[in-house]
Amino acid sequence: MVTTLAIDCGGGGIKASVLDAAGTMRARPLRVPTPYPLPPALFVETLRDLGARLPAADRLTVGMPGMIRHGVVVATPHYVTRAGPRSRVDPDLVAEWSGYDARGALAEAFGVPALVLNDAEVHGAGVVAGTGCELVLTLGTGLGSALFDGGTIAPHLELSHAPVRWNTTYDTYVGEPERRRLGDAFWSRRIRQVVDGLRPVFRWDRLYLGGGNSRLIRSEQVARMGDDVVVVPNTAGIVGGVRAWELVGDRYDPTP
């Protein structure tokens, strides 16, 4: 039976567990705070130390924030900052992370085949039905997104960086700092407004709302979004680590 070490990397914390072929956790999930500043070498070391506390696995799946193409980091929003999300950006970290072969480095560090994707893509792999057009939005430190067509992960778009109003991106508009400022009731209404605004853009068959803050959306706002919108548990960020290998399609070769 093939086992998978699944690591979900966020702006505030990094979670990991080992899953069997059916996606069942074989070990209790572990979590550590995301260290800052976070150059790539420390990132790999942090993940390796976390993995060493779990049973050995045959392969590795890592979901991390940002634009990831074929396991290479094009840009990552949080890990280039000096003290975490929305702190000052460090130009040296931007240079270190840009073009960083995360898949190659992690495959070498762990000695197993590795798959590195955007964290919302891994999250979506744990919940999508695999038919039609399915959009996944994750609500946490900021906004994550992933699009699936017939179960295959589509090329990633950084929706979080798109402007939703003058000088304000979706990341800022619905992220954790704004939720704290508004309170859950007004923030939930804002989430519904975002969903309503994105509906004619994507014309999805199903929209999944996940991430750590999805559980805070008020039920009355979820009901007003429609039957094609589903709130899913945050554990999908780990559980999707197994199924992600089946959904990447021909555009990505995860073998070292």
Backbone as CSV, one residue per row, in Angstrom:
resi,resn,N_x,N_y,N_z,CA_x,CA_y,CA_z,C_x,C_y,C_z
1,MET,0.847,-1.202,0.000,0.000,0.000,0.000,0.875,1.241,0.000
2,VAL,0.638,2.142,-0.967,1.408,3.376,-1.049,0.917,4.358,0.015
3,THR,1.853,4.918,0.764,1.510,5.924,1.764,2.059,7.272,1.329
4,THR,1.381,8.336,1.772,1.728,9.692,1.350,1.904,10.585,2.567
5,LEU,3.031,11.261,2.627,3.213,12.323,3.615,2.657,13.599,3.001
6,ALA,1.583,14.118,3.565,0.927,15.315,3.051,1.214,16.479,3.991
7,ILE,1.744,17.563,3.429,2.096,18.743,4.222,1.370,19.958,3.648
8,ASP,0.599,20.612,4.494,-0.189,21.780,4.116,0.481,23.009,4.712
9,CYS,1.083,23.835,3.860,1.869,24.985,4.313,1.057,26.261,4.183
10,GLY,0.829,26.934,5.277,0.072,28.180,5.259,0.915,29.343,5.713
11,GLY,0.283,30.514,5.766,0.993,31.694,6.205,1.270,31.702,7.692
12,GLY,0.397,31.045,8.467,0.570,31.041,9.914,1.007,29.731,10.505
13,GLY,0.776,28.619,9.799,1.136,27.314,10.324,1.358,26.299,9.230
14,ILE,2.076,25.232,9.582,2.356,24.136,8.666,1.857,22.852,9.311
15,LYS,0.969,22.130,8.617,0.359,20.918,9.154,0.752,19.721,8.303
16,ALA,0.840,18.546,8.937,1.257,17.356,8.199,0.663,16.097,8.817
17,SER,0.470,15.092,7.972,0.064,13.763,8.421,0.452,12.767,7.335
18,VAL,0.379,11.499,7.665,0.640,10.425,6.709,-0.681,9.744,6.392
19,LEU,-0.953,9.540,5.094,-2.215,8.990,4.633,-1.982,7.674,3.913
20,ASP,-2.985,6.792,3.991,-2.914,5.569,3.200,-3.498,5.834,1.815
21,ALA,-3.574,4.785,0.991,-4.019,4.958,-0.393,-5.461,5.438,-0.493
22,ALA,-6.268,5.198,0.545,-7.659,5.629,0.547,-7.823,7.050,1.071
23,GLY,-6.723,7.692,1.487,-6.799,9.045,2.010,-7.095,9.108,3.495
24,THR,-6.991,7.971,4.182,-7.226,7.935,5.630,-5.934,8.258,6.367
25,MET,-6.007,9.134,7.339,-4.820,9.493,8.108,-4.346,8.304,8.937
26,ARG,-3.062,8.004,8.809,-2.458,6.906,9.565,-1.718,7.414,10.787
27,ALA,-1.707,8.720,10.970,-1.056,9.326,12.127,-1.784,10.610,12.472
28,ARG,-1.748,10.958,13.732,-2.379,12.194,14.169,-1.695,13.387,13.521
29,PRO,-2.450,14.333,12.960,-1.823,15.487,12.299,-0.974,16.305,13.273
30,LEU,0.151,16.791,12.781,1.032,17.645,13.560,1.031,19.045,12.965
31,ARG,1.226,20.045,13.795,1.258,21.427,13.328,2.371,22.186,14.021
32,VAL,3.074,23.003,13.237,4.087,23.900,13.784,3.835,25.290,13.214
33,PRO,4.198,26.341,13.942,4.052,27.698,13.389,4.999,27.883,12.200
34,THR,4.563,28.642,11.234,5.432,28.970,10.105,6.507,29.934,10.590
35,PRO,7.790,29.566,10.460,8.857,30.463,10.949,9.127,31.603,9.973
36,TYR,9.495,32.739,10.518,9.858,33.906,9.694,11.092,34.564,10.279
37,PRO,11.915,35.120,9.407,11.894,35.048,7.942,12.137,33.613,7.471
38,LEU,11.654,33.318,6.243,11.620,31.939,5.782,12.300,31.783,4.415
39,PRO,13.624,31.709,4.376,14.294,31.408,3.106,14.029,29.957,2.716
40,PRO,14.210,29.590,1.452,13.924,28.226,0.996,14.628,27.136,1.807
41,ALA,15.865,27.373,2.203,16.597,26.348,2.959,15.914,26.050,4.293
42,LEU,15.441,27.085,4.981,14.728,26.881,6.243,13.380,26.225,6.002
43,PHE,12.731,26.565,4.901,11.464,25.931,4.533,11.643,24.419,4.414
44,VAL,12.650,23.997,3.669,12.904,22.564,3.491,13.251,21.918,4.827
45,GLU,14.075,22.579,5.622,14.470,22.033,6.918,13.260,21.889,7.846
46,THR,12.375,22.883,7.843,11.172,22.831,8.695,10.288,21.663,8.303
47,LEU,10.081,21.463,7.008,9.247,20.356,6.534,9.900,19.015,6.827
48,ARG,11.206,18.950,6.666,11.904,17.688,6.927,11.833,17.321,8.408
49,ASP,12.004,18.313,9.286,11.909,18.052,10.723,10.508,17.614,11.111
50,LEU,9.493,18.233,10.485,8.109,17.863,10.776,7.839,16.440,10.295
51,GLY,8.313,16.104,9.099,8.114,14.768,8.562,8.805,13.700,9.370
52,ALA,9.935,14.048,10.002,10.674,13.070,10.800,9.906,12.652,12.043
53,ARG,8.920,13.430,12.433,8.104,13.099,13.609,6.909,12.222,13.251
54,LEU,6.787,11.876,11.981,5.675,11.054,11.502,6.216,9.753,10.905
55,PRO,5.350,8.749,10.721,5.808,7.501,10.106,6.376,7.728,8.707
56,ALA,7.280,6.877,8.301,7.866,6.984,6.963,6.790,6.790,5.898
57,ALA,6.947,7.483,4.765,5.959,7.409,3.680,6.682,7.171,2.354
58,ASP,5.904,6.714,1.370,6.477,6.380,0.059,6.588,7.578,-0.869
59,ARG,5.833,8.624,-0.601,5.874,9.804,-1.454,5.441,11.013,-0.639
60,LEU,5.618,12.203,-1.232,5.381,13.450,-0.519,4.516,14.380,-1.356
61,THR,3.503,14.981,-0.721,2.704,16.031,-1.350,2.785,17.274,-0.490
62,VAL,3.139,18.398,-1.109,3.238,19.665,-0.396,2.358,20.694,-1.092
63,GLY,1.502,21.335,-0.327,0.726,22.469,-0.814,1.245,23.732,-0.161
64,MET,1.557,24.733,-0.955,2.095,25.978,-0.401,1.466,27.175,-1.098
65,PRO,1.408,28.327,-0.434,0.758,29.493,-1.038,1.577,30.073,-2.177
66,GLY,0.883,30.568,-3.192,1.565,31.256,-4.278,1.391,30.589,-5.624
67,MET,2.098,31.111,-6.591,2.070,30.594,-7.950,3.163,29.534,-8.092
68,ILE,2.744,28.285,-8.264,3.666,27.162,-8.400,3.440,26.534,-9.767
69,ARG,4.477,26.427,-10.564,4.363,25.809,-11.883,5.350,24.666,-11.995
70,HIS,4.809,23.461,-12.197,5.644,22.272,-12.343,6.608,22.116,-11.167
71,GLY,6.134,22.456,-9.983,6.941,22.303,-8.783,7.924,23.416,-8.536
72,VAL,7.934,24.424,-9.405,8.847,25.555,-9.274,8.067,26.782,-8.797
73,VAL,8.614,27.505,-7.840,7.952,28.686,-7.292,8.139,29.866,-8.239
74,VAL,7.032,30.368,-8.764,7.065,31.601,-9.543,7.004,32.794,-8.602
75,ALA,6.106,32.727,-7.622,5.978,33.771,-6.601,5.235,33.191,-5.416
76,THR,5.605,33.618,-4.228,4.896,33.207,-3.013,4.699,34.441,-2.136
77,PRO,3.472,34.740,-1.711,3.196,36.037,-1.090,3.700,36.202,0.341
78,HIS,3.654,35.137,1.137,3.966,35.266,2.558,5.432,34.991,2.870
79,TYR,6.008,34.054,2.176,7.347,33.592,2.536,8.459,34.538,2.113
80,VAL,8.102,35.620,1.428,9.099,36.629,1.057,9.078,37.815,2.029
81,THR,8.290,37.702,3.088,8.193,38.795,4.061,9.139,38.564,5.232
82,ARG,9.420,39.617,5.943,10.380,39.536,7.045,9.794,38.951,8.320
83,ALA,8.483,39.150,8.523,7.883,38.702,9.784,6.522,38.053,9.601
84,GLY,6.196,37.616,8.390,4.915,36.958,8.169,3.980,37.793,7.333
85,PRO,2.777,37.264,7.075,1.815,37.926,6.193,1.608,39.401,6.511
86,ARG,1.678,40.220,5.441,1.430,41.661,5.477,2.507,42.450,6.213
87,SER,3.645,41.804,6.496,4.796,42.556,6.976,5.654,42.956,5.776
88,ARG,6.736,43.628,6.016,7.551,44.171,4.931,8.181,43.056,4.089
89,VAL,8.151,43.246,2.781,8.755,42.288,1.853,10.268,42.475,1.845
90,ASP,10.997,41.360,1.877,12.454,41.366,1.846,12.910,41.061,0.423
91,PRO,13.569,42.001,-0.256,14.001,41.770,-1.641,14.907,40.555,-1.799
92,ASP,15.714,40.273,-0.788,16.595,39.104,-0.864,15.783,37.811,-0.876
93,LEU,14.708,37.773,-0.101,13.855,36.588,-0.091,13.100,36.449,-1.406
94,VAL,12.685,37.568,-1.972,12.028,37.526,-3.283,12.954,36.885,-4.302
95,ALA,14.223,37.264,-4.280,15.191,36.709,-5.220,15.427,35.217,-4.962
96,GLU,15.478,34.822,-3.685,15.725,33.410,-3.354,14.565,32.521,-3.768
97,TRP,13.340,33.001,-3.578,12.167,32.176,-3.868,11.806,32.165,-5.355
98,SER,12.119,33.208,-6.071,11.744,33.286,-7.479,12.492,32.235,-8.298
99,GLY,11.742,31.331,-8.909,12.346,30.274,-9.698,12.888,29.116,-8.882
100,TYR,12.561,29.061,-7.597,13.080,28.003,-6.728,12.416,26.668,-7.047
101,ASP,13.216,25.650,-7.287,12.713,24.311,-7.603,12.350,23.593,-6.308
102,ALA,11.168,23.888,-5.789,10.734,23.309,-4.514,10.569,21.794,-4.627
103,ARG,10.029,21.315,-5.738,9.838,19.878,-5.900,11.164,19.139,-5.886
104,GLY,12.144,19.652,-6.626,13.443,19.001,-6.670,14.129,18.992,-5.317
105,ALA,14.062,20.135,-4.611,14.716,20.237,-3.310,14.066,19.312,-2.287
106,LEU,12.741,19.234,-2.294,12.044,18.396,-1.319,12.193,16.913,-1.655
107,ALA,12.181,16.569,-2.935,12.390,15.175,-3.322,13.767,14.709,-2.873
108,GLU,14.756,15.575,-2.999,16.117,15.224,-2.569,16.203,15.125,-1.049
109,ALA,15.551,16.072,-0.355,15.631,16.094,1.106,14.937,14.894,1.734
110,PHE,13.818,14.463,1.152,13.050,13.359,1.720,13.401,12.016,1.095
111,GLY,14.015,12.025,-0.080,14.389,10.786,-0.731,13.225,10.010,-1.298
112,VAL,12.110,10.703,-1.615,10.935,10.060,-2.198,10.382,10.967,-3.293
113,PRO,9.566,10.434,-4.213,8.922,11.300,-5.215,8.085,12.377,-4.534
114,ALA,8.122,13.582,-5.078,7.425,14.712,-4.460,6.522,15.408,-5.462
115,LEU,5.425,15.922,-4.951,4.470,16.710,-5.723,4.273,18.017,-4.970
116,VAL,4.547,19.142,-5.613,4.401,20.446,-4.974,3.420,21.275,-5.787
117,LEU,2.338,21.696,-5.135,1.272,22.440,-5.791,0.882,23.636,-4.932
118,ASN,0.083,24.500,-5.497,-0.540,25.551,-4.703,-1.414,24.892,-3.635
119,ASP,-1.474,25.469,-2.446,-2.199,24.829,-1.345,-3.694,24.687,-1.619
120,ALA,-4.293,25.628,-2.347,-5.715,25.507,-2.668,-5.966,24.358,-3.644
121,GLU,-4.986,24.056,-4.500,-5.131,22.935,-5.421,-5.146,21.608,-4.671
122,VAL,-4.276,21.481,-3.685,-4.273,20.257,-2.872,-5.563,20.168,-2.073
123,HIS,-5.995,21.279,-1.521,-7.260,21.324,-0.782,-8.413,20.861,-1.673
124,GLY,-8.445,21.387,-2.891,-9.510,21.019,-3.816,-9.482,19.561,-4.197
125,ALA,-8.287,18.987,-4.308,-8.174,17.575,-4.667,-8.878,16.684,-3.648
126,GLY,-8.995,17.184,-2.431,-9.643,16.387,-1.388,-11.148,16.470,-1.389
127,VAL,-11.737,17.372,-2.220,-13.188,17.569,-2.129,-13.923,17.524,-3.465
128,VAL,-13.256,17.775,-4.584,-13.987,17.877,-5.844,-14.596,16.539,-6.255
129,ALA,-15.736,16.628,-6.953,-16.424,15.418,-7.412,-15.761,14.837,-8.655
130,GLY,-15.068,15.680,-9.416,-14.389,15.192,-10.604,-15.198,15.304,-11.880
131,THR,-16.310,16.027,-11.836,-17.133,16.235,-13.032,-17.453,17.709,-13.182
132,GLY,-17.466,18.177,-14.421,-17.822,19.560,-14.687,-16.754,20.543,-14.253
133,CYS,-17.153,21.806,-14.169,-16.261,22.893,-13.760,-16.446,23.135,-12.260
134,GLU,-15.379,22.948,-11.503,-15.450,23.083,-10.044,-14.393,24.082,-9.583
135,LEU,-14.843,25.067,-8.819,-13.961,26.094,-8.285,-13.827,25.894,-6.775
136,VAL,-12.606,26.057,-6.287,-12.324,25.960,-4.854,-11.765,27.293,-4.385
137,LEU,-12.355,27.862,-3.334,-11.843,29.070,-2.701,-11.513,28.744,-1.253
138,THR,-10.291,29.023,-0.835,-9.903,28.764,0.551,-9.758,30.094,1.281
139,LEU,-10.326,30.153,2.467,-10.369,31.378,3.259,-9.516,31.191,4.507
140,GLY,-8.459,31.974,4.607,-7.569,31.879,5.752,-6.821,33.185,5.922
141,THR,-5.492,33.104,5.908,-4.686,34.316,5.963,-5.077,35.266,4.843
142,GLY,-5.311,34.703,3.669,-5.809,35.456,2.524,-6.836,34.624,1.792
143,LEU,-6.848,34.729,0.470,-7.774,33.958,-0.353,-6.981,33.069,-1.295
144,GLY,-7.256,31.762,-1.256,-6.658,30.822,-2.194,-7.699,30.360,-3.187
145,SER,-7.254,29.929,-4.367,-8.206,29.487,-5.371,-7.608,28.375,-6.216
146,ALA,-8.478,27.509,-6.721,-8.066,26.439,-7.627,-9.260,26.079,-8.494
147,LEU,-8.996,25.802,-9.753,-10.047,25.465,-10.706,-9.813,24.062,-11.243
148,PHE,-10.887,23.273,-11.320,-10.816,21.895,-11.798,-11.795,21.717,-12.950
149,ASP,-11.338,21.041,-13.997,-12.181,20.765,-15.153,-12.234,19.257,-15.362
150,GLY,-13.388,18.667,-15.073,-13.512,17.215,-15.189,-12.567,16.473,-14.274
151,GLY,-12.243,17.072,-13.141,-11.364,16.433,-12.175,-9.894,16.740,-12.369
152,THR,-9.516,17.374,-13.466,-8.121,17.724,-13.703,-7.858,19.149,-13.234
153,ILE,-6.732,19.349,-12.550,-6.379,20.681,-12.071,-6.017,21.561,-13.250
154,ALA,-6.699,22.683,-13.387,-6.414,23.636,-14.463,-5.182,24.457,-14.097
155,PRO,-4.528,25.089,-15.072,-3.404,25.978,-14.764,-3.802,27.011,-13.712
156,HIS,-2.907,27.237,-12.773,-3.240,28.076,-11.621,-3.301,29.556,-11.979
157,LEU,-4.286,30.243,-11.414,-4.426,31.687,-11.516,-4.408,32.268,-10.108
158,GLU,-3.648,33.335,-9.898,-3.601,33.962,-8.583,-4.733,34.981,-8.448
159,LEU,-5.935,34.446,-8.275,-7.116,35.290,-8.127,-6.976,36.242,-6.952
160,SER,-6.251,35.812,-5.920,-6.116,36.621,-4.709,-5.467,37.972,-4.975
161,HIS,-4.680,38.079,-6.046,-3.990,39.333,-6.338,-4.780,40.248,-7.268
162,ALA,-5.934,39.795,-7.723,-6.763,40.621,-8.599,-7.435,41.720,-7.779
163,PRO,-7.599,42.910,-8.339,-8.250,43.996,-7.600,-9.759,43.793,-7.510
164,VAL,-10.291,43.953,-6.316,-11.733,43.860,-6.138,-12.348,45.256,-6.031
165,ARG,-11.542,46.215,-5.644,-11.906,47.631,-5.640,-10.608,48.424,-5.665
166,TRP,-10.703,49.738,-5.718,-9.513,50.560,-5.869,-8.469,50.258,-4.786
167,ASN,-7.267,49.832,-5.230,-6.124,49.600,-4.349,-6.376,48.494,-3.320
168,THR,-7.322,47.598,-3.602,-7.632,46.498,-2.681,-7.758,45.203,-3.466
169,THR,-6.989,44.194,-3.082,-7.067,42.883,-3.730,-8.030,41.978,-2.967
170,TYR,-8.402,40.871,-3.598,-9.247,39.898,-2.907,-8.566,39.399,-1.631
171,ASP,-7.241,39.244,-1.684,-6.491,38.771,-0.522,-6.741,39.678,0.686
172,THR,-6.664,40.972,0.446,-6.886,41.939,1.517,-8.365,42.052,1.878
173,TYR,-9.217,41.949,0.894,-10.651,42.188,1.062,-11.327,41.155,1.961
174,VAL,-10.869,39.883,1.888,-11.537,38.831,2.659,-10.589,38.061,3.569
175,GLY,-9.323,38.522,3.682,-8.349,37.815,4.508,-8.628,37.932,5.998
176,GLU,-7.816,37.239,6.782,-8.019,37.163,8.230,-8.001,38.529,8.922
177,PRO,-7.096,39.444,8.596,-7.145,40.756,9.265,-8.470,41.482,9.045
178,GLU,-9.017,41.362,7.844,-10.284,42.034,7.557,-11.448,41.347,8.278
179,ARG,-11.377,40.020,8.407,-12.423,39.314,9.157,-12.440,39.786,10.612
180,ARG,-11.256,39.933,11.188,-11.173,40.395,12.574,-11.699,41.822,12.711
181,ARG,-11.421,42.645,11.734,-11.873,44.037,11.795,-13.384,44.140,11.664
182,LEU,-13.957,43.361,10.743,-15.385,43.460,10.458,-16.247,42.689,11.450
183,GLY,-15.719,41.563,11.958,-16.561,40.635,12.704,-17.155,39.617,11.750
184,ASP,-17.516,38.457,12.247,-17.956,37.362,11.385,-19.215,37.675,10.588
185,ALA,-20.145,38.420,11.163,-21.412,38.690,10.475,-21.193,39.527,9.212
186,PHE,-20.481,40.656,9.342,-20.252,41.511,8.180,-19.281,40.860,7.193
187,TRP,-18.291,40.125,7.738,-17.352,39.417,6.872,-18.075,38.347,6.068
188,SER,-19.005,37.638,6.666,-19.770,36.604,5.961,-20.572,37.210,4.818
189,ARG,-21.133,38.372,5.056,-21.870,39.063,4.002,-20.924,39.430,2.852
190,ARG,-19.722,39.822,3.194,-18.739,40.162,2.166,-18.354,38.929,1.349
191,ILE,-18.240,37.790,1.998,-17.936,36.543,1.277,-19.043,36.242,0.271
192,ARG,-20.280,36.419,0.675,-21.396,36.182,-0.252,-21.328,37.139,-1.435
193,GLN,-20.971,38.380,-1.181,-20.861,39.350,-2.265,-19.752,38.957,-3.241
194,VAL,-18.647,38.430,-2.713,-17.555,37.966,-3.572,-18.023,36.792,-4.424
195,VAL,-18.729,35.853,-3.813,-19.253,34.697,-4.553,-20.198,35.164,-5.660
196,ASP,-21.081,36.086,-5.334,-22.015,36.603,-6.343,-21.261,37.275,-7.495
197,GLY,-20.179,37.972,-7.174,-19.428,38.662,-8.204,-18.624,37.730,-9.094
198,LEU,-18.181,36.608,-8.537,-17.367,35.665,-9.309,-18.213,34.683,-10.125
199,ARG,-19.465,34.544,-9.771,-20.313,33.562,-10.456,-20.335,33.757,-11.979
200,PRO,-20.572,34.971,-12.494,-20.588,35.122,-13.952,-19.210,35.008,-14.591
201,VAL,-18.143,35.051,-13.791,-16.787,34.923,-14.325,-16.453,33.463,-14.599
202,PHE,-16.820,32.576,-13.668,-16.438,31.175,-13.769,-17.559,30.258,-14.262
203,ARG,-18.800,30.613,-13.985,-19.934,29.756,-14.363,-19.700,28.315,-13.904
204,TRP,-19.354,28.170,-12.661,-19.029,26.856,-12.120,-20.249,25.953,-12.027
205,ASP,-19.987,24.663,-12.008,-21.030,23.695,-11.676,-21.119,23.511,-10.166
206,ARG,-19.967,23.674,-9.489,-19.951,23.589,-8.032,-18.820,24.459,-7.502
207,LEU,-19.105,25.202,-6.447,-18.099,26.001,-5.755,-17.928,25.451,-4.347
208,TYR,-16.676,25.232,-3.963,-16.352,24.742,-2.631,-15.645,25.849,-1.852
209,LEU,-16.125,26.143,-0.650,-15.499,27.113,0.236,-14.802,26.364,1.356
210,GLY,-13.477,26.456,1.402,-12.710,25.737,2.407,-11.740,26.658,3.110
211,GLY,-10.731,26.068,3.743,-9.780,26.848,4.526,-10.246,27.013,5.958
212,GLY,-9.348,27.467,6.805,-9.644,27.555,8.232,-10.795,28.460,8.600
213,ASN,-11.066,29.489,7.792,-12.134,30.439,8.128,-13.476,30.101,7.507
214,SER,-13.541,29.088,6.660,-14.816,28.778,6.002,-15.895,28.400,7.015
215,ARG,-15.491,27.806,8.121,-16.460,27.393,9.141,-17.082,28.599,9.850
216,LEU,-16.509,29.787,9.658,-17.014,30.987,10.324,-18.052,31.730,9.500
217,ILE,-18.278,31.272,8.269,-19.297,31.921,7.438,-20.675,31.638,8.034
218,ARG,-21.459,32.655,8.247,-22.782,32.492,8.854,-23.690,31.652,7.954
219,SER,-24.455,30.783,8.576,-25.286,29.835,7.835,-26.291,30.539,6.934
220,GLU,-26.815,31.687,7.368,-27.809,32.381,6.549,-27.182,32.913,5.259
221,GLN,-25.895,33.268,5.322,-25.219,33.728,4.108,-24.907,32.553,3.177
222,VAL,-24.544,31.421,3.746,-24.307,30.220,2.931,-25.585,29.836,2.202
223,ALA,-26.714,29.893,2.894,-27.991,29.531,2.281,-28.330,30.454,1.121
224,ARG,-27.956,31.725,1.222,-28.272,32.682,0.170,-27.357,32.536,-1.046
225,MET,-26.257,31.818,-0.889,-25.331,31.642,-2.018,-25.853,30.664,-3.057
226,GLY,-26.722,29.742,-2.654,-27.273,28.790,-3.605,-26.837,27.362,-3.355
227,ASP,-27.549,26.424,-3.955,-27.271,25.007,-3.749,-25.973,24.543,-4.397
228,ASP,-25.406,25.356,-5.278,-24.159,24.966,-5.945,-22.922,25.425,-5.190
229,VAL,-23.114,25.910,-3.953,-22.006,26.338,-3.100,-21.977,25.460,-1.859
230,VAL,-20.810,24.879,-1.579,-20.675,23.943,-0.464,-19.497,24.361,0.413
231,VAL,-19.689,24.363,1.720,-18.602,24.614,2.667,-17.981,23.274,3.044
232,VAL,-16.652,23.169,2.933,-15.955,21.900,3.174,-14.949,22.067,4.314
233,PRO,-14.593,20.977,5.001,-13.692,21.066,6.157,-12.257,21.392,5.764
234,ASN,-11.538,22.012,6.682,-10.160,22.415,6.421,-9.209,21.226,6.312
235,THR,-9.619,20.056,6.832,-8.763,18.867,6.754,-8.505,18.447,5.310
236,ALA,-9.278,18.969,4.360,-9.072,18.627,2.951,-7.679,19.014,2.489
237,GLY,-7.064,20.008,3.139,-5.726,20.427,2.773,-4.692,19.339,2.962
238,ILE,-4.976,18.392,3.851,-4.094,17.236,4.044,-4.621,16.036,3.281
239,VAL,-5.915,15.778,3.405,-6.521,14.605,2.758,-6.316,14.649,1.241
240,GLY,-6.327,15.833,0.659,-6.131,15.958,-0.781,-4.749,15.556,-1.246
241,GLY,-3.826,15.351,-0.311,-2.468,14.991,-0.674,-2.349,13.687,-1.430
242,VAL,-3.298,12.790,-1.240,-3.284,11.513,-1.957,-3.892,11.684,-3.347
243,ARG,-5.076,12.224,-3.412,-5.798,12.314,-4.679,-5.158,13.305,-5.651
244,ALA,-4.388,14.242,-5.128,-3.750,15.227,-5.998,-2.885,14.560,-7.057
245,TRP,-2.298,13.411,-6.723,-1.447,12.714,-7.684,-2.243,12.244,-8.900
246,GLU,-3.535,11.993,-8.704,-4.371,11.516,-9.809,-4.914,12.666,-10.656
247,LEU,-4.942,13.877,-10.107,-5.658,14.981,-10.745,-4.764,15.997,-11.444
248,VAL,-3.446,15.817,-11.375,-2.570,16.834,-11.958,-2.580,16.795,-13.486
249,GLY,-2.969,15.671,-14.079,-3.019,15.601,-15.531,-1.635,15.490,-16.160
250,ASP,-1.583,15.671,-17.461,-0.335,15.483,-18.198,0.608,16.671,-18.084
251,ARG,0.146,17.790,-17.480,0.988,18.980,-17.457,2.072,18.917,-16.391
252,TYR,2.096,17.877,-15.583,3.026,17.840,-14.458,3.534,16.428,-14.254
253,ASP,4.835,16.264,-14.242,5.457,14.971,-13.982,6.064,15.001,-12.588
254,PRO,5.458,14.322,-11.602,5.938,14.417,-10.236,7.130,13.526,-9.925
255,THR,7.592,12.724,-10.870,8.710,11.819,-10.578,10.022,12.589,-10.555
256,PRO,10.936,12.235,-9.650,12.204,12.959,-9.549,13.060,12.726,-10.784
